[in-house]
Each structure stands twice: as C-alpha cells, then as structure tokens.
Amino acid sequence: MKLFVVRHGQTSYNVENKVCGSTDADLNETGIMQAKAAAQKFSDIHIDKVYSSPLRRAAKTAEIIAAKANINKEDIIIDKRLSEQDYGIYEGVDAGCKEFQRLRVNFACKMPGGESPMQTAARAYEFLDEICITGSGKNILIVTHGSLSRAINSYFYNMDNDEYFKFMPDNCGILEYDA
C-alpha cells in the first residue's frame, strides 16, 4: 500500500498564529491555491481511496485534490479520527502562549476541556491499523491536520519526543509512506 498524507491548506488561524484544533476554520484564498497545487502533484498518480477529517479545512482540501484524481466528493470517506487534536480552552489563543506550549509537548497532559497528544496519536494509530489491513495494494490519500500528520509519521518512523513535537508539514505538504 502506498499512503499519501496531506495537511490541509492554509487558514486565517495559520496566518494569525492562533491555535486551531477542533475549531472548524475554512481555507483562505492561499489555502485553496495550495490545495490546487497539491492536486496537480497527484495528476499522474492513481488514487484508490480518499479519507478526510470532517473539519472544513481538511474536507475542502480533500475535495480539491480528489476532483483532480477523478474521485467524486461523495466518495471521500470522512473519518472523525482524522480530526485535529482538541486543544480545549486554548482554541483560538496565540500559539505562543506559554501554558499552551508547555502542555502541547507532554504526551499525557490533556488540554483543559480537550485531549492530550497521546489520545490524538491513539486515534491516528487505530485508524492506520485498520487501513493497513484493508488497503493492501492500493494508493490511499489521507487529508488531515498537523498533529495527525505528526502521529502518522511516528507510526511509520521512530521519533524521540523532541523530533515528534518539532515535526510539522507545511500546509498542503505531501508525505508518502509504504505500508
């Protein structure tokens, strides 16, 4: 199985350096252009299945890429396990907030009103365990978020804590894995 993982396109939260986990932000104009550019990279690759987070920024990115791969919007499989980490009370705050930064790099620390990085990774691993069984021999596209991309990368590659928390693909960055 070949697995392609794409982080959603840019949002206003990205530009403003705000924490955006479960907040359902839309793509901005740059994000739409990024998704179209990512779609071009898939023009010569056959995609068998597309999975997406239900959050609008990821779902719209998935729609744009899927259209280029001749996959109907209705055939995109929405899976809530691909949603971004829920940052609880830190949703919408400046990402440089010291307390947020302290908690975000501790696997077992739940964000007040949200979830921990460990819970987020557990969702990602459960999802990957399933598609690695059912996706044999297929090319699969996953459109998701930064924290989920980080967890997916750790599923395939050993990473120490520092590597894990520093890992962040660009908006519409494409990661590729053989499973």
TORMI-840753 format. One record per residue (C-alpha): x negated, y negated, z; residue in one letter; residue number from 1. Coordinates in pm, 1 decimal, padded with zeros to 6 digits. Layout:
! residues N
<site u="X" v="Y" w="Z" rest="A" nr="NUM"/>
...
! end
This chain:
! residues 179
<site u="00000.0" v="00000.0" w="00000.0" rest="M" nr="1"/>
<site u="-00115.9" v="-00349.7" w="-00079.8" rest="K" nr="2"/>
<site u="00012.0" v="-00608.3" w="00164.7" rest="L" nr="3"/>
<site u="00016.1" v="-00979.1" w="00082.4" rest="F" nr="4"/>
<site u="00082.6" v="-01217.7" w="00370.3" rest="V" nr="5"/>
<site u="00164.8" v="-01582.5" w="00305.9" rest="V" nr="6"/>
<site u="00202.8" v="-01850.0" w="00569.4" rest="R" nr="7"/>
<site u="00490.8" v="-02087.6" w="00485.1" rest="H" nr="8"/>
<site u="00436.2" v="-02421.6" w="00314.2" rest="G" nr="9"/>
<site u="00380.8" v="-02749.4" w="00495.0" rest="Q" nr="10"/>
<site u="00646.7" v="-02914.3" w="00713.5" rest="T" nr="11"/>
<site u="00665.2" v="-03256.5" w="00876.2" rest="S" nr="12"/>
<site u="00570.8" v="-03084.6" w="01203.6" rest="Y" nr="13"/>
<site u="00241.6" v="-02972.6" w="01045.2" rest="N" nr="14"/>
<site u="00168.1" v="-03325.9" w="00927.6" rest="V" nr="15"/>
<site u="00254.2" v="-03475.9" w="01267.7" rest="E" nr="16"/>
<site u="00059.6" v="-03204.5" w="01457.6" rest="N" nr="17"/>
<site u="00368.7" v="-03101.7" w="01651.9" rest="K" nr="18"/>
<site u="00429.7" v="-02756.3" w="01797.1" rest="V" nr="19"/>
<site u="00674.9" v="-02578.9" w="01568.5" rest="C" nr="20"/>
<site u="00763.7" v="-02226.0" w="01667.4" rest="G" nr="21"/>
<site u="01131.1" v="-02136.1" w="01676.2" rest="S" nr="22"/>
<site u="01223.9" v="-02487.8" w="01562.0" rest="T" nr="23"/>
<site u="01383.8" v="-02442.0" w="01219.2" rest="D" nr="24"/>
<site u="01193.6" v="-02707.0" w="01022.8" rest="A" nr="25"/>
<site u="01226.3" v="-02745.3" w="00646.3" rest="D" nr="26"/>
<site u="00943.1" v="-02759.4" w="00395.5" rest="L" nr="27"/>
<site u="00839.8" v="-03109.4" w="00294.9" rest="N" nr="28"/>
<site u="00754.5" v="-03202.9" w="-00065.9" rest="E" nr="29"/>
<site u="00394.3" v="-03091.3" w="-00021.7" rest="T" nr="30"/>
<site u="00516.0" v="-02759.8" w="00121.7" rest="G" nr="31"/>
<site u="00735.6" v="-02699.6" w="-00183.1" rest="I" nr="32"/>
<site u="00440.6" v="-02773.7" w="-00413.2" rest="M" nr="33"/>
<site u="00220.3" v="-02539.3" w="-00207.9" rest="Q" nr="34"/>
<site u="00479.4" v="-02262.0" w="-00239.6" rest="A" nr="35"/>
<site u="00496.2" v="-02314.4" w="-00617.5" rest="K" nr="36"/>
<site u="00114.9" v="-02296.0" w="-00637.1" rest="A" nr="37"/>
<site u="00116.1" v="-01974.6" w="-00431.2" rest="A" nr="38"/>
<site u="00385.5" v="-01834.3" w="-00660.8" rest="A" nr="39"/>
<site u="00156.1" v="-01891.2" w="-00959.7" rest="Q" nr="40"/>
<site u="-00104.1" v="-01667.4" w="-00798.0" rest="K" nr="41"/>
<site u="00149.9" v="-01383.4" w="-00798.2" rest="F" nr="42"/>
<site u="00242.5" v="-01421.6" w="-01165.7" rest="S" nr="43"/>
<site u="00030.4" v="-01119.4" w="-01266.0" rest="D" nr="44"/>
<site u="00097.1" v="-00908.1" w="-00956.8" rest="I" nr="45"/>
<site u="00394.5" v="-00673.5" w="-00938.0" rest="H" nr="46"/>
<site u="00570.0" v="-00715.6" w="-00601.8" rest="I" nr="47"/>
<site u="00797.2" v="-00428.8" w="-00492.3" rest="D" nr="48"/>
<site u="00945.4" v="-00585.8" w="-00179.1" rest="K" nr="49"/>
<site u="00954.6" v="-00926.9" w="-00015.1" rest="V" nr="50"/>
<site u="01004.2" v="-00971.0" w="00358.9" rest="Y" nr="51"/>
<site u="01051.3" v="-01308.0" w="00524.0" rest="S" nr="52"/>
<site u="01102.7" v="-01473.7" w="00856.6" rest="S" nr="53"/>
<site u="01457.2" v="-01611.4" w="00886.2" rest="P" nr="54"/>
<site u="01325.3" v="-01961.3" w="00961.7" rest="L" nr="55"/>
<site u="01394.3" v="-02202.8" w="00673.5" rest="R" nr="56"/>
<site u="01032.9" v="-02298.4" w="00608.1" rest="R" nr="57"/>
<site u="00934.6" v="-01934.7" w="00551.2" rest="A" nr="58"/>
<site u="01255.4" v="-01830.1" w="00376.3" rest="A" nr="59"/>
<site u="01226.7" v="-02115.5" w="00124.2" rest="K" nr="60"/>
<site u="00860.3" v="-02031.0" w="00060.3" rest="T" nr="61"/>
<site u="00963.2" v="-01667.5" w="00005.5" rest="A" nr="62"/>
<site u="01239.4" v="-01771.3" w="-00237.3" rest="E" nr="63"/>
<site u="00999.7" v="-01979.1" w="-00445.6" rest="I" nr="64"/>
<site u="00740.5" v="-01701.4" w="-00466.4" rest="I" nr="65"/>
<site u="00998.6" v="-01426.6" w="-00521.4" rest="A" nr="66"/>
<site u="01154.1" v="-01615.8" w="-00812.6" rest="A" nr="67"/>
<site u="00816.7" v="-01616.5" w="-00989.8" rest="K" nr="68"/>
<site u="00792.2" v="-01240.0" w="-00924.9" rest="A" nr="69"/>
<site u="01141.2" v="-01188.5" w="-01075.7" rest="N" nr="70"/>
<site u="01291.3" v="-01094.9" w="-00740.4" rest="I" nr="71"/>
<site u="01635.9" v="-01232.9" w="-00659.4" rest="N" nr="72"/>
<site u="01686.9" v="-01439.1" w="-00346.5" rest="K" nr="73"/>
<site u="01942.9" v="-01180.1" w="-00231.7" rest="E" nr="74"/>
<site u="01675.1" v="-00907.4" w="-00243.9" rest="D" nr="75"/>
<site u="01446.5" v="-01080.9" w="00006.2" rest="I" nr="76"/>
<site u="01458.0" v="-00883.7" w="00330.8" rest="I" nr="77"/>
<site u="01495.0" v="-01117.2" w="00627.3" rest="I" nr="78"/>
<site u="01344.6" v="-00979.6" w="00947.4" rest="D" nr="79"/>
<site u="01357.0" v="-01178.6" w="01270.1" rest="K" nr="80"/>
<site u="01042.3" v="-01002.6" w="01394.5" rest="R" nr="81"/>
<site u="00855.9" v="-01220.7" w="01142.9" rest="L" nr="82"/>
<site u="00971.7" v="-01541.2" w="01316.7" rest="S" nr="83"/>
<site u="00712.5" v="-01771.0" w="01465.5" rest="E" nr="84"/>
<site u="00632.5" v="-01745.8" w="01834.4" rest="Q" nr="85"/>
<site u="00891.8" v="-01919.2" w="02050.9" rest="D" nr="86"/>
<site u="00698.6" v="-02192.4" w="02230.4" rest="Y" nr="87"/>
<site u="00985.6" v="-02277.3" w="02466.4" rest="G" nr="88"/>
<site u="00957.4" v="-02618.6" w="02628.2" rest="I" nr="89"/>
<site u="00659.5" v="-02702.8" w="02406.8" rest="Y" nr="90"/>
<site u="00862.6" v="-02702.7" w="02083.7" rest="E" nr="91"/>
<site u="00815.8" v="-03044.1" w="01921.0" rest="G" nr="92"/>
<site u="00540.6" v="-03171.0" w="02153.1" rest="V" nr="93"/>
<site u="00197.9" v="-03282.4" w="02034.6" rest="D" nr="94"/>
<site u="-00003.8" v="-02966.3" w="01966.3" rest="A" nr="95"/>
<site u="-00298.0" v="-03119.5" w="02151.9" rest="G" nr="96"/>
<site u="-00104.8" v="-03113.2" w="02482.5" rest="C" nr="97"/>
<site u="-00347.4" v="-02968.8" w="02741.1" rest="K" nr="98"/>
<site u="-00097.9" v="-02742.5" w="02914.5" rest="E" nr="99"/>
<site u="00024.1" v="-02602.2" w="02581.7" rest="F" nr="100"/>
<site u="-00334.9" v="-02539.1" w="02470.3" rest="Q" nr="101"/>
<site u="-00412.1" v="-02362.9" w="02800.0" rest="R" nr="102"/>
<site u="-00113.7" v="-02130.0" w="02769.5" rest="L" nr="103"/>
<site u="-00137.2" v="-02057.7" w="02395.3" rest="R" nr="104"/>
<site u="-00475.1" v="-01881.7" w="02432.0" rest="V" nr="105"/>
<site u="-00368.4" v="-01648.1" w="02711.7" rest="N" nr="106"/>
<site u="-00211.3" v="-01329.4" w="02577.7" rest="F" nr="107"/>
<site u="00009.4" v="-01252.2" w="02874.4" rest="A" nr="108"/>
<site u="00123.0" v="-01607.1" w="02954.3" rest="C" nr="109"/>
<site u="00480.4" v="-01676.1" w="02849.5" rest="K" nr="110"/>
<site u="00558.1" v="-02025.3" w="02737.2" rest="M" nr="111"/>
<site u="00822.2" v="-02159.3" w="02977.0" rest="P" nr="112"/>
<site u="01151.6" v="-02082.3" w="02802.9" rest="G" nr="113"/>
<site u="00967.7" v="-01896.1" w="02525.7" rest="G" nr="114"/>
<site u="00743.2" v="-01597.6" w="02471.0" rest="E" nr="115"/>
<site u="00379.6" v="-01500.2" w="02512.0" rest="S" nr="116"/>
<site u="00127.7" v="-01433.7" w="02234.2" rest="P" nr="117"/>
<site u="00141.0" v="-01068.3" w="02343.7" rest="M" nr="118"/>
<site u="00515.3" v="-01049.9" w="02283.0" rest="Q" nr="119"/>
<site u="00469.0" v="-01210.5" w="01942.0" rest="T" nr="120"/>
<site u="00194.9" v="-00963.5" w="01847.9" rest="A" nr="121"/>
<site u="00409.3" v="-00671.8" w="01969.1" rest="A" nr="122"/>
<site u="00686.8" v="-00777.8" w="01727.6" rest="R" nr="123"/>
<site u="00439.2" v="-00801.0" w="01442.1" rest="A" nr="124"/>
<site u="00283.5" v="-00461.9" w="01519.5" rest="Y" nr="125"/>
<site u="00625.3" v="-00293.6" w="01540.8" rest="E" nr="126"/>
<site u="00717.5" v="-00437.8" w="01200.7" rest="F" nr="127"/>
<site u="00384.2" v="-00333.4" w="01045.8" rest="L" nr="128"/>
<site u="00407.9" v="00019.3" w="01186.2" rest="D" nr="129"/>
<site u="00741.2" v="00054.8" w="01004.7" rest="E" nr="130"/>
<site u="00638.8" v="-00084.8" w="00667.6" rest="I" nr="131"/>
<site u="00310.3" v="00107.8" w="00663.9" rest="C" nr="132"/>
<site u="00523.2" v="00423.8" w="00672.8" rest="I" nr="133"/>
<site u="00791.9" v="00314.5" w="00424.6" rest="T" nr="134"/>
<site u="00576.7" v="00105.8" w="00188.9" rest="G" nr="135"/>
<site u="00329.9" v="00369.9" w="00072.9" rest="S" nr="136"/>
<site u="00202.5" v="00295.0" w="-00277.2" rest="G" nr="137"/>
<site u="00386.9" v="-00036.8" w="-00300.0" rest="K" nr="138"/>
<site u="00289.9" v="-00402.7" w="-00320.6" rest="N" nr="139"/>
<site u="00462.2" v="-00584.7" w="-00036.6" rest="I" nr="140"/>
<site u="00482.0" v="-00958.1" w="00024.2" rest="L" nr="141"/>
<site u="00542.7" v="-01096.7" w="00372.2" rest="I" nr="142"/>
<site u="00615.5" v="-01466.8" w="00421.0" rest="V" nr="143"/>
<site u="00576.9" v="-01572.5" w="00779.5" rest="T" nr="144"/>
<site u="00402.9" v="-01815.2" w="01016.8" rest="H" nr="145"/>
<site u="00064.4" v="-01893.2" w="01167.1" rest="G" nr="146"/>
<site u="00092.9" v="-01689.4" w="01485.5" rest="S" nr="147"/>
<site u="00238.6" v="-01392.3" w="01299.8" rest="L" nr="148"/>
<site u="-00037.4" v="-01415.2" w="01037.1" rest="S" nr="149"/>
<site u="-00287.9" v="-01406.4" w="01321.8" rest="R" nr="150"/>
<site u="-00123.4" v="-01097.5" w="01472.6" rest="A" nr="151"/>
<site u="-00105.2" v="-00926.3" w="01132.9" rest="I" nr="152"/>
<site u="-00475.2" v="-00991.1" w="01076.2" rest="N" nr="153"/>
<site u="-00554.1" v="-00836.3" w="01415.9" rest="S" nr="154"/>
<site u="-00351.8" v="-00527.6" w="01317.8" rest="Y" nr="155"/>
<site u="-00599.3" v="-00461.9" w="01036.1" rest="F" nr="156"/>
<site u="-00921.9" v="-00604.6" w="01183.8" rest="Y" nr="157"/>
<site u="-01066.7" v="-00600.6" w="01532.9" rest="N" nr="158"/>
<site u="-01087.3" v="-00953.1" w="01668.2" rest="M" nr="159"/>
<site u="-01208.5" v="-01077.0" w="02003.5" rest="D" nr="160"/>
<site u="-00993.3" v="-01331.2" w="02187.1" rest="N" nr="161"/>
<site u="-01184.0" v="-01628.7" w="02051.4" rest="D" nr="162"/>
<site u="-01160.7" v="-01504.4" w="01690.3" rest="E" nr="163"/>
<site u="-00792.5" v="-01425.8" w="01738.4" rest="Y" nr="164"/>
<site u="-00691.0" v="-01768.3" w="01860.8" rest="F" nr="165"/>
<site u="-00907.5" v="-01956.3" w="01609.2" rest="K" nr="166"/>
<site u="-00763.6" v="-01762.4" w="01315.0" rest="F" nr="167"/>
<site u="-00513.2" v="-01971.9" w="01121.4" rest="M" nr="168"/>
<site u="-00448.6" v="-01951.5" w="00748.0" rest="P" nr="169"/>
<site u="-00370.1" v="-02269.2" w="00558.8" rest="D" nr="170"/>
<site u="-00011.4" v="-02344.1" w="00462.0" rest="N" nr="171"/>
<site u="00066.1" v="-02106.3" w="00174.9" rest="C" nr="172"/>
<site u="-00268.0" v="-01935.3" w="00227.9" rest="G" nr="173"/>
<site u="-00258.4" v="-01579.1" w="00093.6" rest="I" nr="174"/>
<site u="-00403.9" v="-01291.7" w="00293.4" rest="L" nr="175"/>
<site u="-00444.2" v="-00947.5" w="00139.7" rest="E" nr="176"/>
<site u="-00468.7" v="-00609.5" w="00313.6" rest="Y" nr="177"/>
<site u="-00491.1" v="-00247.2" w="00201.5" rest="D" nr="178"/>
<site u="-00290.0" v="-00020.0" w="00426.4" rest="A" nr="179"/>
! end
